[in-house]
Amino acid sequence: MKTFVKILLVLVVIGLGWAVFNSIQVPVNFDKTKTARERAVIKELIDIRAAQVAYKQENNVHAANFEELRNWLETGKVTTIFRVMELTEKQLEDGMTEAKANAIVRKAMATGDWKEAEEAGLSSIVGGKRVSFVRDTVPELAKTAVFRDRPDFDVQKLGIVPFSNGAVFAMDTASVMTSSGFVIKVFEASTTYDVYLGDLDKSELRNLTDKQVQIGKYPGLKVGSLTEINNYAGNWE
């Protein structure tokens, strides 16, 4: 009987120890996973912001949905300024402008007479090749212009929330009037905690969501706003 009681007490102690350990470890693991996943979600929101800002610059409105945004990235064009050489302070002080410089170089290219361009410091022979001041507009595929350093960027994945089994970010557009009466076009892309943390501990997820709601903050991650002009800021910034 005494042996049974001792075994029972040992089991109780082990159970209590495990319960204490678990109560500490669960929130630790939750926070660790949340931090890792939010890095990926934020990266996607930054990509959405970059695409929407570029879309607005070319079309004067934001894309209404991801299908429209993806189609534009794959088929649309962006006007890019091709630049070679910069005007020096001395040239600017002497009254040289980019328009004048461009005209001088174009004239030289048309006539083959480079004397004026060379005297103005707008053209020279470097390494056996002529290098001249250039300012030209070049139409470029939107995807290439927006994600220049990422040639393998997958446009079709834009808008998909990481760790969500294919869920799409919520996105909408609106117009906000400033105090001075100007109407500014805005957009917002967002996703809630339950979308990318839904497979984690339910109690921790509920506590996190309730805490954000209680303090008047969005329970998740978002970029931009439909109600204020915030220069496309993310709520993590």
ZANUTI-313731 format. One record per residue: x, y, z of N, C-alpha, C in turn. Coordinates in nm, 3 decimals, decimal comma. Layout:
// ZANUTI-313731
nx;ny;nz;cax;cay;caz;cx;cy;cz
X;Y;Z;X;Y;Z;X;Y;Z
...
//
This chain:
// ZANUTI-313731
nx;ny;nz;cax;cay;caz;cx;cy;cz
0,083;-0,120;0,000;0,000;0,000;0,000;0,086;0,125;0,000
0,191;0,123;0,088;0,280;0,238;0,096;0,351;0,258;-0,038
0,392;0,147;-0,098;0,460;0,154;-0,227;0,370;0,216;-0,333
0,244;0,177;-0,331;0,146;0,230;-0,426;0,130;0,381;-0,409
0,122;0,423;-0,282;0,106;0,566;-0,253;0,228;0,644;-0,302
0,347;0,586;-0,278;0,470;0,653;-0,322;0,473;0,667;-0,474
0,433;0,560;-0,543;0,431;0,565;-0,690;0,332;0,670;-0,739
0,216;0,672;-0,669;0,112;0,768;-0,706;0,160;0,911;-0,686
0,230;0,936;-0,575;0,284;1,070;-0,548;0,388;1,111;-0,651
0,472;1,014;-0,689;0,574;1,042;-0,792;0,507;1,081;-0,924
0,401;1,006;-0,957;0,330;1,036;-1,081;0,264;1,174;-1,076
0,209;1,207;-0,958;0,145;1,338;-0,940;0,249;1,449;-0,956
0,366;1,429;-0,892;0,473;1,529;-0,901;0,519;1,547;-1,046
0,534;1,434;-1,116;0,576;1,439;-1,257;0,470;1,512;-1,340
0,344;1,481;-1,312;0,235;1,546;-1,385;0,231;1,695;-1,361
0,249;1,735;-1,234;0,250;1,877;-1,201;0,369;1,948;-1,266
0,484;1,879;-1,263;0,604;1,937;-1,325;0,586;1,959;-1,473
0,524;1,858;-1,538;0,499;1,871;-1,680;0,400;1,983;-1,709
0,298;1,996;-1,624;0,199;2,101;-1,643;0,262;2,239;-1,631
0,352;2,255;-1,532;0,421;2,383;-1,513;0,511;2,412;-1,633
0,587;2,309;-1,674;0,677;2,325;-1,788;0,599;2,364;-1,914
0,488;2,296;-1,934;0,406;2,320;-2,053;0,347;2,459;-2,052
0,305;2,505;-1,931;0,245;2,638;-1,920;0,346;2,747;-1,954
0,474;2,717;-1,934;0,579;2,813;-1,967;0,621;2,799;-2,112
0,634;2,675;-2,157;0,688;2,649;-2,290;0,591;2,682;-2,402
0,462;2,662;-2,379;0,364;2,688;-2,484;0,368;2,834;-2,531
0,360;2,932;-2,441;0,369;3,072;-2,487;0,505;3,107;-2,549
0,611;3,045;-2,497;0,744;3,070;-2,553;0,750;3,022;-2,698
0,702;2,899;-2,721;0,701;2,844;-2,857;0,608;2,923;-2,949
0,495;2,967;-2,893;0,400;3,045;-2,971;0,464;3,176;-3,019
0,528;3,247;-2,927;0,592;3,374;-2,961;0,705;3,355;-3,062
0,781;3,248;-3,044;0,892;3,219;-3,135;0,841;3,193;-3,276
0,737;3,113;-3,287;0,680;3,082;-3,418;0,613;3,205;-3,478
0,544;3,281;-3,396;0,478;3,405;-3,442;0,580;3,500;-3,503
0,692;3,520;-3,436;0,796;3,611;-3,485;0,850;3,565;-3,619
0,878;3,434;-3,631;0,932;3,380;-3,756;0,832;3,394;-3,871
0,705;3,364;-3,844;0,604;3,371;-3,949;0,576;3,515;-3,991
0,581;3,606;-3,895;0,551;3,745;-3,928;0,658;3,807;-4,017
0,780;3,757;-4,007;0,884;3,806;-4,099;0,843;3,777;-4,242
0,792;3,656;-4,265;0,750;3,617;-4,400;0,628;3,696;-4,446
0,532;3,717;-4,355;0,410;3,792;-4,388;0,445;3,937;-4,420
0,533;3,996;-4,341;0,574;4,135;-4,364;0,643;4,149;-4,499
0,725;4,052;-4,534;0,793;4,055;-4,663;0,692;4,058;-4,777
0,585;3,980;-4,765;0,482;3,980;-4,868;0,408;4,113;-4,874
0,381;4,172;-4,758;0,313;4,301;-4,755;0,399;4,411;-4,816
0,529;4,404;-4,795;0,621;4,501;-4,856;0,619;4,487;-5,008
0,612;4,363;-5,057;0,603;4,340;-5,202;0,473;4,397;-5,258
0,363;4,375;-5,186;0,233;4,428;-5,230;0,240;4,580;-5,236
0,298;4,641;-5,133;0,311;4,787;-5,129;0,392;4,838;-5,249
0,505;4,772;-5,276;0,590;4,815;-5,389;0,513;4,808;-5,521
0,438;4,701;-5,539;0,360;4,684;-5,663;0,249;4,787;-5,673
0,179;4,812;-5,564;0,068;4,908;-5,566;0,117;5,052;-5,588
0,228;5,086;-5,525;0,283;5,222;-5,542;0,323;5,243;-5,689
0,387;5,144;-5,749;0,427;5,154;-5,889;0,304;5,159;-5,981
0,204;5,078;-5,950;0,079;5,076;-6,027;0,014;5,214;-6,025
0,010;5,273;-5,906;-0,051;5,407;-5,891;0,026;5,512;-5,970
0,158;5,504;-5,970;0,240;5,601;-6,044;0,211;5,597;-6,193
0,182;5,478;-6,244;0,158;5,463;-6,387;0,012;5,484;-6,426
-0,081;5,451;-6,335;-0,224;5,451;-6,370;-0,309;5,552;-6,293
-0,248;5,619;-6,196;-0,316;5,721;-6,115;-0,423;5,665;-6,022
-0,433;5,534;-6,015;-0,521;5,468;-5,918;-0,449;5,342;-5,871
-0,497;5,285;-5,761;-0,441;5,157;-5,716;-0,517;5,042;-5,781
-0,453;4,929;-5,791;-0,520;4,810;-5,843;-0,631;4,770;-5,747
-0,747;4,736;-5,802;-0,862;4,704;-5,718;-0,852;4,567;-5,654
-0,775;4,478;-5,715;-0,762;4,342;-5,664;-0,630;4,281;-5,710
-0,599;4,164;-5,658;-0,470;4,102;-5,691;-0,463;4,052;-5,835
-0,573;4,011;-5,891;-0,572;3,967;-6,030;-0,529;4,081;-6,121
-0,586;4,198;-6,095;-0,552;4,316;-6,174;-0,405;4,354;-6,154
-0,358;4,346;-6,031;-0,221;4,381;-5,999;-0,123;4,284;-6,064
-0,153;4,155;-6,056;-0,066;4,054;-6,116;-0,060;4,069;-6,269
-0,176;4,090;-6,330;-0,181;4,106;-6,476;-0,095;4,224;-6,520
-0,103;4,334;-6,444;-0,024;4,452;-6,479;0,125;4,425;-6,467
0,164;4,354;-6,361;0,305;4,323;-6,342;0,358;4,238;-6,457
0,276;4,148;-6,509;0,321;4,057;-6,613;0,312;4,115;-6,754
0,223;4,211;-6,775;0,204;4,264;-6,911;0,219;4,415;-6,922
0,208;4,487;-6,811;0,213;4,633;-6,815;0,353;4,687;-6,832
0,360;4,814;-6,865;0,488;4,880;-6,886;0,506;4,995;-6,786
0,632;5,016;-6,749;0,669;5,126;-6,661;0,771;5,212;-6,734
0,752;5,343;-6,731;0,847;5,433;-6,796;0,965;5,455;-6,702
1,082;5,408;-6,743;1,203;5,419;-6,663;1,298;5,519;-6,728
1,360;5,604;-6,648;1,458;5,700;-6,700;1,595;5,634;-6,703
1,650;5,623;-6,824;1,785;5,567;-6,841;1,885;5,681;-6,822
1,978;5,665;-6,727;2,070;5,773;-6,690;2,215;5,731;-6,709
2,290;5,815;-6,776;2,435;5,798;-6,786;2,497;5,934;-6,758
2,586;5,940;-6,661;2,655;6,062;-6,616;2,561;6,155;-6,539
2,620;6,233;-6,451;2,549;6,334;-6,375;2,616;6,469;-6,399
2,539;6,574;-6,400;2,596;6,708;-6,417;2,672;6,747;-6,290
2,786;6,811;-6,308;2,866;6,855;-6,193;2,810;6,987;-6,140
2,854;7,026;-6,020;2,811;7,154;-5,963;2,854;7,269;-6,052
2,974;7,259;-6,110;3,025;7,364;-6,199;2,937;7,378;-6,321
2,896;7,266;-6,380;2,810;7,270;-6,498;2,675;7,333;-6,463
2,621;7,298;-6,348;2,492;7,353;-6,306;2,503;7,503;-6,280
2,614;7,545;-6,217;2,636;7,687;-6,190;2,650;7,766;-6,319
2,704;7,702;-6,421;2,721;7,769;-6,551;2,592;7,771;-6,632
2,484;7,718;-6,575;2,355;7,723;-6,643;2,317;7,600;-6,722
2,397;7,496;-6,710;2,365;7,372;-6,782;2,248;7,302;-6,713
2,157;7,252;-6,793;2,045;7,172;-6,741;2,046;7,036;-6,809
1,971;6,944;-6,757;1,964;6,811;-6,819;1,905;6,819;-6,959
1,808;6,908;-6,977;1,747;6,923;-7,109;1,849;6,977;-7,210
1,928;7,078;-7,169;2,030;7,134;-7,258;2,137;7,030;-7,290
2,179;6,958;-7,185;2,282;6,856;-7,203;2,235;6,748;-7,300
2,112;6,706;-7,284;2,056;6,604;-7,372;2,052;6,652;-7,516
2,015;6,780;-7,533;2,005;6,836;-7,668;2,143;6,844;-7,735
2,244;6,883;-7,657;2,380;6,892;-7,712;2,430;6,755;-7,756
2,409;6,655;-7,672;2,455;6,520;-7,704;2,378;6,462;-7,823
2,248;6,486;-7,830;2,168;6,435;-7,942;2,215;6,499;-8,074
2,248;6,628;-8,068;2,297;6,698;-8,186;2,429;6,635;-8,233
2,516;6,606;-8,135;2,645;6,544;-8,168;2,626;6,406;-8,230
2,532;6,330;-8,176;2,504;6,197;-8,229;2,451;6,204;-8,371
2,372;6,310;-8,398;2,312;6,324;-8,532;2,413;6,372;-8,635
2,507;6,459;-8,593;2,602;6,520;-8,688;2,737;6,451;-8,689
2,769;6,381;-8,580;2,900;6,318;-8,571;3,007;6,414;-8,522
2,968;6,538;-8,493;3,062;6,640;-8,444;3,048;6,648;-8,292
3,148;6,597;-8,220;3,141;6,588;-8,074;3,213;6,702;-8,003
3,263;6,803;-8,079;3,344;6,908;-8,019;3,268;6,983;-7,909
3,147;7,029;-7,936;3,069;7,105;-7,838;3,041;7,021;-7,714
3,002;6,894;-7,735;2,969;6,805;-7,623;3,092;6,779;-7,537
3,207;6,762;-7,601;3,330;6,736;-7,526;3,374;6,859;-7,448
3,364;6,977;-7,511;3,403;7,101;-7,443;3,312;7,130;-7,324
3,187;7,086;-7,333;3,091;7,107;-7,223;3,105;6,999;-7,115
3,195;6,903;-7,137;3,214;6,796;-7,039;3,102;6,694;-7,040
3,037;6,681;-7,155;2,922;6,590;-7,165;2,955;6,461;-7,239
3,075;6,451;-7,291;3,113;6,331;-7,364;3,265;6,319;-7,364
3,313;6,196;-7,359;3,457;6,171;-7,363;3,481;6,026;-7,401
3,604;5,996;-7,437;3,642;5,859;-7,470;3,699;5,794;-7,345
3,638;5,685;-7,303;3,682;5,613;-7,183;3,706;5,467;-7,222
3,832;5,423;-7,205;3,864;5,285;-7,239;3,838;5,251;-7,384
3,858;5,350;-7,470;3,837;5,327;-7,613;3,693;5,338;-7,658
3,602;5,369;-7,566;3,460;5,381;-7,601;3,409;5,520;-7,562
3,318;5,573;-7,640;3,261;5,704;-7,609;3,152;5,691;-7,502
3,167;5,771;-7,400;3,068;5,777;-7,293;3,010;5,917;-7,290
2,879;5,927;-7,301;2,815;6,057;-7,310;2,698;6,070;-7,212
2,663;6,193;-7,183;2,548;6,221;-7,097;2,421;6,172;-7,168
2,339;6,097;-7,094;2,215;6,045;-7,151;2,102;6,056;-7,049
1,990;6,106;-7,096;1,865;6,100;-7,021;1,758;6,057;-7,120
1,707;5,939;-7,100;1,609;5,889;-7,195;1,504;5,806;-7,122
1,383;5,811;-7,171;1,277;5,731;-7,111;1,267;5,599;-7,186
1,264;5,491;-7,109;1,261;5,358;-7,168;1,143;5,279;-7,111
1,054;5,229;-7,196;0,944;5,145;-7,145;1,000;5,010;-7,099
0,959;4,969;-6,981;1,012;4,846;-6,923;0,899;4,763;-6,864
0,909;4,632;-6,872;0,807;4,544;-6,815;0,791;4,577;-6,667
0,668;4,591;-6,622;0,641;4,634;-6,485;0,709;4,544;-6,382
0,700;4,415;-6,399;0,761;4,321;-6,305;0,911;4,347;-6,292
0,978;4,369;-6,406;1,122;4,393;-6,405;1,156;4,522;-6,333
1,077;4,626;-6,358;1,103;4,756;-6,297;1,077;4,755;-6,147
0,971;4,689;-6,104;0,934;4,690;-5,962;1,022;4,598;-5,880
1,052;4,480;-5,935;1,133;4,381;-5,861;1,264;4,356;-5,938
1,336;4,462;-5,960;1,456;4,459;-6,044;1,562;4,360;-5,996
1,580;4,351;-5,866;1,684;4,264;-5,811;1,636;4,121;-5,786
1,514;4,091;-5,832;1,459;3,958;-5,808;1,403;3,900;-5,938
1,492;3,860;-6,029;1,447;3,809;-6,160;1,358;3,686;-6,151
1,366;3,612;-6,041;1,284;3,491;-6,026;1,155;3,517;-5,949
1,121;3,644;-5,929;1,000;3,677;-5,853;0,877;3,614;-5,919
0,799;3,540;-5,839;0,680;3,470;-5,889;0,557;3,559;-5,870
0,514;3,621;-5,977;0,401;3,714;-5,972;0,274;3,645;-5,923
0,254;3,519;-5,960;0,132;3,449;-5,924;0,119;3,422;-5,775
0,229;3,434;-5,702;0,223;3,415;-5,556;0,197;3,546;-5,482
0,198;3,658;-5,554;0,172;3,787;-5,490;0,030;3,789;-5,433
0,019;3,819;-5,305;-0,112;3,824;-5,240;-0,146;3,702;-5,157
-0,066;3,597;-5,167;-0,090;3,476;-5,089;-0,026;3,489;-4,951
-0,103;3,465;-4,847;-0,052;3,477;-4,710;0,031;3,354;-4,674
0,155;3,372;-4,633;0,237;3,256;-4,592;0,173;3,182;-4,474
0,193;3,051;-4,470;0,145;2,965;-4,361;-0,007;2,966;-4,346
-0,078;2,985;-4,457;-0,224;2,997;-4,449;-0,297;2,896;-4,535
-0,224;2,804;-4,597;-0,286;2,708;-4,689;-0,356;2,777;-4,806
-0,294;2,884;-4,856;-0,345;2,948;-4,977;-0,439;3,064;-4,958
-0,459;3,111;-4,836;-0,547;3,226;-4,813;-0,487;3,352;-4,876
-0,572;3,445;-4,915;-0,528;3,567;-4,982;-0,543;3,687;-4,886
-0,449;3,778;-4,893;-0,460;3,900;-4,814;-0,587;3,975;-4,851
-0,652;4,035;-4,753;-0,764;4,124;-4,782;-0,706;4,252;-4,840
-0,766;4,307;-4,945;-0,715;4,430;-5,004;-0,829;4,514;-5,059
-0,821;4,645;-5,037;-0,925;4,734;-5,087;-0,864;4,871;-5,112
-0,936;4,955;-5,184;-0,890;5,090;-5,214;-0,996;5,190;-5,171
-0,955;5,315;-5,156;-1,049;5,419;-5,115;-0,990;5,556;-5,148
-1,067;5,660;-5,126;-1,021;5,797;-5,142;-1,043;5,870;-5,009
-0,941;5,941;-4,964;-0,948;6,013;-4,836;-0,925;6,161;-4,862
-1,010;6,245;-4,804;-0,995;6,389;-4,822;-0,910;6,447;-4,709
-0,813;6,529;-4,746;-0,727;6,594;-4,648;-0,799;6,713;-4,587
-0,742;6,770;-4,482;-0,801;6,886;-4,415;-0,806;7,007;-4,508
-0,720;7,008;-4,610;-0,718;7,121;-4,703;-0,805;7,095;-4,827
-0,875;6,982;-4,827;-0,970;6,955;-4,935;-0,918;6,872;-5,051
-0,794;6,827;-5,042;-0,740;6,742;-5,148;-0,785;6,597;-5,128
-0,817;6,530;-5,238;-0,858;6,391;-5,232;-0,738;6,303;-5,266
-0,702;6,214;-5,174;-0,587;6,127;-5,192;-0,634;5,982;-5,204
-0,587;5,914;-5,306;-0,622;5,773;-5,323;-0,532;5,687;-5,233
-0,594;5,592;-5,164;-0,520;5,506;-5,070;-0,559;5,360;-5,093
-0,480;5,272;-5,034;-0,514;5,130;-5,037;-0,472;5,067;-4,906
-0,526;4,948;-4,880;-0,488;4,873;-4,760;-0,486;4,725;-4,793
-0,382;4,655;-4,747;-0,374;4,509;-4,758;-0,351;4,456;-4,617
-0,421;4,351;-4,581;-0,413;4,304;-4,442;-0,444;4,156;-4,429
-0,406;4,103;-4,314;-0,443;3,966;-4,278;-0,442;3,955;-4,126
-0,536;3,880;-4,072;-0,547;3,868;-3,927;-0,464;3,752;-3,873
-0,440;3,753;-3,743;-0,357;3,650;-3,679;-0,407;3,509;-3,709
-0,540;3,493;-3,706;-0,593;3,358;-3,721;-0,565;3,297;-3,859
-0,532;3,382;-3,958;-0,503;3,332;-4,092;-0,366;3,264;-4,098
-0,264;3,329;-4,038;-0,129;3,270;-4,048;-0,079;3,207;-3,918
-0,160;3,215;-3,812;-0,124;3,149;-3,686;-0,232;3,050;-3,642
-0,326;3,022;-3,731;-0,443;2,943;-3,695;-0,416;2,801;-3,650
-0,299;2,746;-3,686;-0,269;2,608;-3,648;-0,191;2,600;-3,516
-0,170;2,715;-3,451;-0,097;2,717;-3,324;-0,194;2,708;-3,207
-0,141;2,717;-3,086;-0,223;2,703;-2,965;-0,340;2,802;-2,967
-0,461;2,748;-2,954;-0,582;2,830;-2,965;-0,595;2,931;-2,852
-0,555;2,893;-2,735;-0,565;2,983;-2,620;-0,472;3,103;-2,637
-0,349;3,076;-2,680;-0,253;3,184;-2,701;-0,299;3,275;-2,814
-0,354;3,216;-2,919;-0,403;3,294;-3,032;-0,519;3,383;-2,990
-0,610;3,329;-2,910;-0,724;3,406;-2,864;-0,679;3,522;-2,773
-0,584;3,492;-2,685;-0,534;3,597;-2,595;-0,467;3,710;-2,673
-0,389;3,673;-2,775;-0,319;3,772;-2,857;-0,420;3,861;-2,930
-0,520;3,799;-2,990;-0,622;3,874;-3,063;-0,700;3,966;-2,970
-0,744;3,912;-2,857;-0,822;3,992;-2,761;-0,742;4,112;-2,710
-0,612;4,092;-2,686;-0,527;4,200;-2,637;-0,519;4,314;-2,737
-0,503;4,280;-2,864;-0,494;4,383;-2,968;-0,625;4,459;-2,981
-0,737;4,386;-2,978;-0,868;4,450;-2,991;-0,894;4,543;-2,873
-0,857;4,500;-2,754;-0,881;4,580;-2,633;-0,806;4,712;-2,635
-0,687;4,714;-2,696;-0,609;4,838;-2,700;-0,632;4,915;-2,830
-0,730;4,871;-2,908;-0,768;4,943;-3,029;-0,674;4,926;-3,146
-0,602;4,813;-3,150;-0,510;4,788;-3,260;-0,559;4,673;-3,347
-0,512;4,672;-3,471;-0,553;4,568;-3,565;-0,495;4,433;-3,522
-0,579;4,329;-3,514;-0,531;4,197;-3,471;-0,465;4,118;-3,583
-0,352;4,168;-3,628;-0,281;4,104;-3,738;-0,181;4,200;-3,797
-0,151;4,183;-3,926;-0,056;4,270;-3,995;-0,123;4,335;-4,114
-0,090;4,461;-4,137;-0,148;4,531;-4,251;-0,055;4,642;-4,298
-0,075;4,683;-4,423;0,000;4,793;-4,479;-0,099;4,889;-4,544
-0,073;5,021;-4,527;-0,165;5,120;-4,579;-0,285;5,138;-4,488
-0,381;5,217;-4,536;-0,503;5,243;-4,458;-0,612;5,293;-4,550
-0,736;5,260;-4,516;-0,851;5,308;-4,594;-0,914;5,432;-4,531
-0,868;5,470;-4,414;-0,931;5,580;-4,340;-0,838;5,698;-4,314
-0,708;5,679;-4,337;-0,614;5,789;-4,314;-0,499;5,782;-4,415
-0,431;5,893;-4,430;-0,316;5,900;-4,520;-0,191;5,872;-4,437
-0,134;5,754;-4,450;-0,018;5,717;-4,368;0,104;5,680;-4,452
0,105;5,727;-4,578;0,218;5,702;-4,668;0,249;5,552;-4,682
0,143;5,474;-4,684;0,155;5,328;-4,706;0,235;5,259;-4,595
0,229;5,310;-4,475;0,305;5,251;-4,364;0,244;5,117;-4,323
0,330;5,027;-4,276;0,284;4,900;-4,221;0,266;4,915;-4,070
0,174;4,840;-4,011;0,151;4,855;-3,867;0,261;4,792;-3,783
0,362;4,733;-3,846;0,479;4,682;-3,774;0,591;4,786;-3,772
0,574;4,894;-3,849;0,681;4,994;-3,862;0,665;5,104;-3,756
//
